[in-house]
């Protein structure tokens, strides 16, 4: 039986990362250019900011910390790919355990539009697998798995933005601050 790690272990996996923002939020800089994050020591989370996905990242980390470890994260990813194959009719196929025919991250992103739960379970499984292999922090992950976990988190945040559940706050209109219209 595979070990299931505590929510605090999963949270610590992402704490004070040097590359989490670059790997997960920078790819979304076409939506909001404010992608750099700061660790808030007093609250043990990334500091939410206007026009940033930092708070969404905190929510995803919390969601992953409380997610039940799947038996096989590959099965979760396969379900997303099969959805793309069957519903979107993309010319993809599985050969020797790998999906071919399109970019794998794009396959997972498209599959997640109709199935976010498998995306979350896949990310959760990848975290547990990394810890199983002695990679106790995001920044310590083997490069290929790091890239894939980062992509899954980016896709989750992107899906949140697309479906209207994002916590991203727009910058306030400077002309409307405190109800006073600024004059120039």
JOKAHU-V679439 format. One record per helix or strand of 3 or more residues. SS is the DSSP state (A for helix, B for strand). FROM is the first residue (numbers start at 0). TO is the last residue. Records with the same first field share a line. If there is no record, write none. Layout:
SS = FROM-TO  FROM-TO
This chain:
A = 6-13  19-27  53-64  72-87  103-111  115-131  137-139  142-162  173-178
B = 92-94  97-99
